Amino acid sequence: MEQEDFSSLPKKKLKKLISETQDVLNQLKRELKLRKEGKQHDEIDHLEEYFEDASHNLSNLKKFIQNVISEVKSK
């Protein structure tokens, strides 16, 4: 971003610009917060799917370990 020269602006105009800038910044922060909360809600909505996948993967791992143990015992 290009830096502007505000030295010629009256003090009242500078204060107004600061106030407007803070308002915009607050709006941007609110928007960012809403988006972050929305993403968290989406992740929570899919949490059950993640648990199902994890449970399936754990079940597969358990079967694999049982097969390995069976093969080791048979040798």
Rosetta constraint file for C-alpha pairs under 8 A:
AtomPair CA 6 CA 14 HARMONIC 7.81 0.50
AtomPair CA 9 CA 13 HARMONIC 6.29 0.50
AtomPair CA 9 CA 14 HARMONIC 6.46 0.50
AtomPair CA 10 CA 14 HARMONIC 6.39 0.50
AtomPair CA 11 CA 15 HARMONIC 6.25 0.50
AtomPair CA 12 CA 16 HARMONIC 6.26 0.50
AtomPair CA 13 CA 17 HARMONIC 6.15 0.50
AtomPair CA 14 CA 18 HARMONIC 6.14 0.50
AtomPair CA 15 CA 19 HARMONIC 6.12 0.50
AtomPair CA 16 CA 20 HARMONIC 6.15 0.50
AtomPair CA 17 CA 21 HARMONIC 5.94 0.50
AtomPair CA 18 CA 22 HARMONIC 6.08 0.50
AtomPair CA 19 CA 23 HARMONIC 6.24 0.50
AtomPair CA 20 CA 24 HARMONIC 6.29 0.50
AtomPair CA 21 CA 25 HARMONIC 6.08 0.50
AtomPair CA 22 CA 26 HARMONIC 6.05 0.50
AtomPair CA 23 CA 27 HARMONIC 6.27 0.50
AtomPair CA 24 CA 28 HARMONIC 6.18 0.50
AtomPair CA 25 CA 29 HARMONIC 6.14 0.50
AtomPair CA 26 CA 30 HARMONIC 6.18 0.50
AtomPair CA 27 CA 31 HARMONIC 6.21 0.50
AtomPair CA 28 CA 32 HARMONIC 6.14 0.50
AtomPair CA 29 CA 33 HARMONIC 6.13 0.50
AtomPair CA 30 CA 34 HARMONIC 6.17 0.50
AtomPair CA 31 CA 35 HARMONIC 6.21 0.50
AtomPair CA 32 CA 36 HARMONIC 6.14 0.50
AtomPair CA 33 CA 37 HARMONIC 6.11 0.50
AtomPair CA 34 CA 38 HARMONIC 6.02 0.50
AtomPair CA 35 CA 39 HARMONIC 6.17 0.50
AtomPair CA 36 CA 40 HARMONIC 6.28 0.50
AtomPair CA 37 CA 41 HARMONIC 6.19 0.50
AtomPair CA 38 CA 42 HARMONIC 6.25 0.50
AtomPair CA 39 CA 43 HARMONIC 6.23 0.50
AtomPair CA 40 CA 44 HARMONIC 6.16 0.50
AtomPair CA 41 CA 45 HARMONIC 6.11 0.50
AtomPair CA 42 CA 46 HARMONIC 6.46 0.50
AtomPair CA 43 CA 47 HARMONIC 6.13 0.50
AtomPair CA 44 CA 48 HARMONIC 7.98 0.50
AtomPair CA 46 CA 50 HARMONIC 6.54 0.50
AtomPair CA 47 CA 51 HARMONIC 6.29 0.50
AtomPair CA 48 CA 52 HARMONIC 6.20 0.50
AtomPair CA 49 CA 53 HARMONIC 6.21 0.50
AtomPair CA 50 CA 54 HARMONIC 6.10 0.50
AtomPair CA 51 CA 55 HARMONIC 5.97 0.50
AtomPair CA 52 CA 56 HARMONIC 6.12 0.50
AtomPair CA 53 CA 57 HARMONIC 6.11 0.50
AtomPair CA 54 CA 58 HARMONIC 6.02 0.50
AtomPair CA 55 CA 59 HARMONIC 6.10 0.50
AtomPair CA 56 CA 60 HARMONIC 6.27 0.50
AtomPair CA 57 CA 61 HARMONIC 6.16 0.50
AtomPair CA 58 CA 62 HARMONIC 6.06 0.50
AtomPair CA 59 CA 63 HARMONIC 6.29 0.50
AtomPair CA 60 CA 64 HARMONIC 6.18 0.50
AtomPair CA 61 CA 65 HARMONIC 6.18 0.50
AtomPair CA 62 CA 66 HARMONIC 6.19 0.50
AtomPair CA 63 CA 67 HARMONIC 6.16 0.50
AtomPair CA 64 CA 68 HARMONIC 6.20 0.50
AtomPair CA 65 CA 69 HARMONIC 6.12 0.50
AtomPair CA 66 CA 70 HARMONIC 6.09 0.50
AtomPair CA 67 CA 71 HARMONIC 6.13 0.50
AtomPair CA 68 CA 72 HARMONIC 6.13 0.50
AtomPair CA 69 CA 73 HARMONIC 6.11 0.50
AtomPair CA 70 CA 74 HARMONIC 6.16 0.50
AtomPair CA 71 CA 75 HARMONIC 6.49 0.50
